């Protein structure tokens, strides 16, 4: 196979066509998913190797809404053909933050894949479940201080047996501050000859990762369905995990700032907001679609007197890098009950579109340059900034605070319509 020049581009086109056929057959949506903001299109990429990234977005087996992030590369290097694929499953589970700050599972062998080298030195501990076969196959780690009672509820005998005996080779996942990433690397015996998309592998990853993510989500939300919101079971562990106590190269800047950067607290205090517990915040709004895990939360009132929470958030994983958020969250009041459930964010792959939403609400959100979501009787209005752009400026957050009352009011009007 000659993969030089135009041939590499044709292979990428064939790859996209195969992914579209897969998406159509599985009820998923195919979207372009650049490797980083402003990444050049394949035709504009320098060098002999061309690459592209897509996401297959939708509901996976097990019920979790997630994306299969598929990247492919074709070309020639010193006369040798390059034809490679890699797929991971990514989703957000912000409702887990106060219950399980970090949980990872990887094969107990050298070169086990993405997650073996993903550590940043934060305190963690190995976890066992009295299963010889599970312990033989996998290393399971949790954040230090993880509540054990809740963890044993999550790992039922059925889940343990399935993980120990039915998961694919090199299956691994990592849940960290609400960000869930799962893989079963193709370079470990699951790669299709000819360098093309392997539908069986995509199914295997969707079914395995979807089952775990769905199980975690269902366990968190089970008590909500019974009429009570669970208390944060690992609040101290979450504070330690998200509190910038990273070590090693990834934590160098965090260490330098730890204990000295109180800019969020100063900003919130100047506007009449006082500190609140991030874990309790996540539990209180457990059914609300949140874009990330809260690092710092403050309670106060908006200009119209509405009680609200102001949250600084971060979303980080090995695939997407780092993204910063600032959100304003408030309970909804209205005659229509708990209110509509939606997630309107043109930049977020897992968010829904504006179909069926109140046009005036959509207009307010878009004109303000923010994103919005609602669920479980609460609503969230937020701004985001990717790690390439740095943290959000105070003037932008002031604009968010100014826009939030009108958006919350419009959502509540929809409750009575």
N, C-alpha and C positions, 0 to 999 in steps of 0.2 A: 504494500500500500504506500503510495507516494502522497505524503501529507504536506508538501511544500506549497507555498503560495495560495492559489485559489482553492486547492483541495481541502485545506484546513477549514476555510470558511464554509465550504459545502458540507463538511462533516458536522460543523456546529449547526448549520441550518437543518440537517437531518436529525440531529439530536433534539432540537427544539420541536420539530414535527412529531417525533416519537413521544416527547413529553406532553404535547398537546393531545395526542391520541390517548395517552394514559389518563390525563386529567379529564377528558370527556367521558371516558369509560368509568371513572371512579367518582364522578360528581365533584371534582375539584376545579379550582381556578388557577390557570397558569399566568404568572406574572414575572416580569423581569426583576431581578434582585441584585443590583450592582454590588461588587465586592466592597466598595467604599464610596462615599459621596463624590460624585463627579467622575467616577471611573470611566475611561474611554470605551466606546463601543469596539467590538472585536476588529472591525475593519480599520479602526484608527489606532490600534495597539502597536507599539514598536516591537521589533524582534521577530524571530521565526516561529514563535509559538503563540497561538491565539486562544483566548479563553472566554467563557461566558458563564453567568450564574442566573438561575431561575428559581422560583419558588412555586410549589404546588400547594395551594392553600384551601383548607376546608376541614370538615369534620372527619377525624380519623376513627378507626375501630376503637371502641372504648369510650367514645363520645367527646374526646378533647378536640377543640378547634386548634389546629396547628399548621405548620408548613413543612413540607419536605424541601429542603434547600439543596438543590442539585447544581454542581459545578462541573464543567467539562473543559478539557484543554486538548488541542490538536496542533500538530506542526512537526518540524524537524529540528534536531539539534545535532550538529556535527555528523550529519548523514543518517541519524537514527530517528525513526518515527516516534512521535509522542501521541498517545491516545489514551487519556485517563479520565475517570469519573470519580466523584466523591459525593455522597449524599448523607445529610444528617436531618433529623427531625427536631424542630424547634417550636416551643410554645411558651406561653406565660401563665404562671400559676401564682399570682400575687396573694391569693387567699391563704397560701401556705406559710407566709413569712413568719408569723408569730408562733407557728406550731413546729415547723421543721426548717430552720435557717439554711442548712446544707445537708444534702444526702447524695452520696455518689456510690455507684456500683460499677466495677470494672473487672475483667478477667484477671485471675491471679497468675500472671505470667509476664515475662519481659516483653516489652514492645506491645503492650495491650491496647494501644490506640490513643485517641485524642486526650483522654482524661488522666492518663498516668502522669503527664507532664504539666497538668493545668494548675498545680498547687502554687499558692503564693505565700506559704509559710504560716497562714493563720491556724490557730489551734484547732485540732480535730482529733477524733478518736475512732478506732475500729469498732465495728458493731457485729455481733454474732447473734444467731437465732436458733441455736441448738439443732442445726441441720448439717450433718456431715457433708452431704453432697453440695449444698449451697456454699459452705465454707471452702470446700475443695475447688470449686469453680471460680469463686469471686472474692474480691476484697470489697467490703462495704464500709464506708466511712461516714460519720456525721460530725456536725459542729460540736465542739466540746461543750458539755452542759445540756445536751439534747434531752428533753423529757422522754423517759423510757416507756412509760405507760402508753402514751399516744403512739409511739413508734411500733409497739407490739400490736396495737389495734390495726395499724396500717398493714403490717406484714402478717396477714392471715396464713394459716396452714396451706390454703389453696394457692395463694400468691407465692409462697416460699417454694412449694412443690413445682409450680410452673417455671419460676426462675431457675430452679436447680436442674430441671430436666427437659424443658421445652424451648428455651430461648436459643437463638442462632449463635453460631461461633462469633466470638469477639463482641457480643452484645454489651453495651455499656451505656449508662446514663448519668447525668449530673444535674441535680436541682440545687440552685444557689440563689438565695434571696429572690425567689419567685421566678427565676429563669430556668427552664427545663430544656436540656439538649440531650439527644440520644443518637447513637450511631451503631452500625455493624459494618465495619470497614470492608469495602469491596476488594482491597488488595490482599485480603486474607481468605482467598478461596471462593469469593463470590463475584468475581469479575467476569463479564460476558466476553467471549472471544469476538474480535473485530472492533472493540472499542465503542460499542453502542449501548444505548440505554437498556437496562435489564429490568423488565417489568416485575419479575419475580422478586428481585431484590428490593424494589420500591415497596411492594406489598409486604414483604417480610419486615421491613423497617417500620412501615405505617402500623402494622398490626402489633408488633412488639412494643414499640414506643408508645403507641396510642393506648395500649392496655395499661401500661404502667402509669402514664400521665392521667388517664381516666380514673384509675384506682385511687391515686393520691387525691385528685379533685373530689371524687365521690365521698371519700372518708372525711375530708374537711367539711363538706356541705351537708353531710348526713344529719348532723345535729340541728342545722338550720331548718331542714325539712321537718324536724320534730318540734319546731317552735322555739328553739333556744339557740343563742349564739355562743359557741365555745369560748372560754377564756383563753388568753394566750398561755400556752403550756411551756414555751421555751423562750420567754421574753428576755431573760438575761443572756442566753446563748445568742439570740438574735442581735442584741445590743453589741455583744462582743464581735459577732461576725460582720456586722455592717458598720461598726464604729471606727473604721479606718485603722485597724490594728494589723494591717498587712505588713509582711516582712519580705526580704529578698528584693530583687530589682523592681518588681511590680509595685512594691510598697514603699519605695524610696521617697517619693513625693508625699505620699500619705503620712509617712512617719515625720517628715519635716514639718507638715502642717498640723499634725495631731496636737490638740490642746492649745493651739494658737489661732486657728482660723475660726472665728466666731461671727463671720460676716452674716450668715443666715439668721443667727440669733439677734444680732444688732439690727438687721433690717426689719425683722418681724417685731421686735420690741419697740422700735420707733413708730410702728403703725398699730400699737396696742395689742399685739398678740403675745401670748405667754406659752412656754414650753408644754408639750403634751407627749405622752408615751407612744412611740411609733408602733409597737406591737398591739397595743390596745386600739390604735387607729385602724390597723388592718382587720382586727376582729370585728370592730364596730361596723365596718363597711365591707364585710366579707363577700357580699354578692355584687358589689360594684366593680365594673371593669376598670381596673387601675393599670396604668401603663408600666409601672415599675415598683420597686420596693422603697418605702419611705426611710430615709436616713435621719431626718429631723422633721418634727411636726410641731405646729404652734396653733393654739386656739384663740379665737377672738371674734370680732364682728366686722362685717363689710360696711360700706358707706350708707347702705339703706337700713342698717341695724340688724341684718340677718346674721345669725350665728354661723360661723364657718371655721374650717380647719385649713391651715396653710402648710403644705408639705413640700419639702425638698426631697427628690427621689433620684435614684440611680438604677440603671439597667445595664447589666454587664454579663457577657459570656464570651467564650472562646471564638465564636463565629461572628457575632455582630459587633464586638468591641464594646465601647462605653457610650452611653447616652444619658444626658442629664434632663430632668424634668422638674418643674415647679407646678403644683396643683392646688386648686381651691376646691374644697369638698363641703357640701352642705346637705342636710336632710331635706327632703321634699315634703311639702304640705299641699293637700288638695283633695277635692271630693272624689277623685277617681281611684283612691286606694294607694298602693305603693308606687304607682307611676309606670311609665314606659321603660323598657329595657333597650338601650341602643349604645353604639360606640361609633362616633363620627370622627375619623382621623385619616386624612388623605395620605399621610406618610406612613401609617402603621399597616403592615401587611395583614395582620390578623383582624383588623377592625372592619366593621360592616360599612356599607355605603349609605347614601342619603335617601335611598328609595323608601317611600312610605313615611318619611319624617315630615313634620310641620315645616313648610317652606320658609316661614319667617324665622324659625329656629335655625335652620340651615344657613340662612342669610346672616343672622347675627353672629354665628360661629365663624363663618368664612370671613366676614368683614373685620372681625376682631383678630384674625390670624391665629386662632387658638384651635384646640380640639376639645371634644366634650363626650361624656358618657353618662349613662344612668343605669341603675339596677338596685334592687333590694331597698327601694325607698330613699336612695341617695343619688346625688348627681355630682359630677366632677368636671371642672373646666381646667385645662392645663396647657402649658407651653413645653416644647421640647427643644433640645439642642444636642447634636451629635458630638462625640468626643473630639472631632477634628475642629469644631468651632469653639470649644471651651464651654464654661458655665454660662448661665443666662445672666444678662445684665439687670441691674435694679430697675432701670427705666422700663424694660420689657415686663418685669413682674408687676410694676405699678399699673401698666396697661392691662394686665390680666386681672388685677383686683378691681379695676374700673369697669371692665367688661362683664365680670362674673355676675353681678346682681341682675342685669337685664336678661342674661341667658338663663339663670335659675328661674326668674319670673316667667319667662316664656315656656320653660318646661312645665312649670306648675299650671299654667293656663291650659296646656294640652291635657292635663289630668281631668279637667272639667268638660272637655269637648267631646 
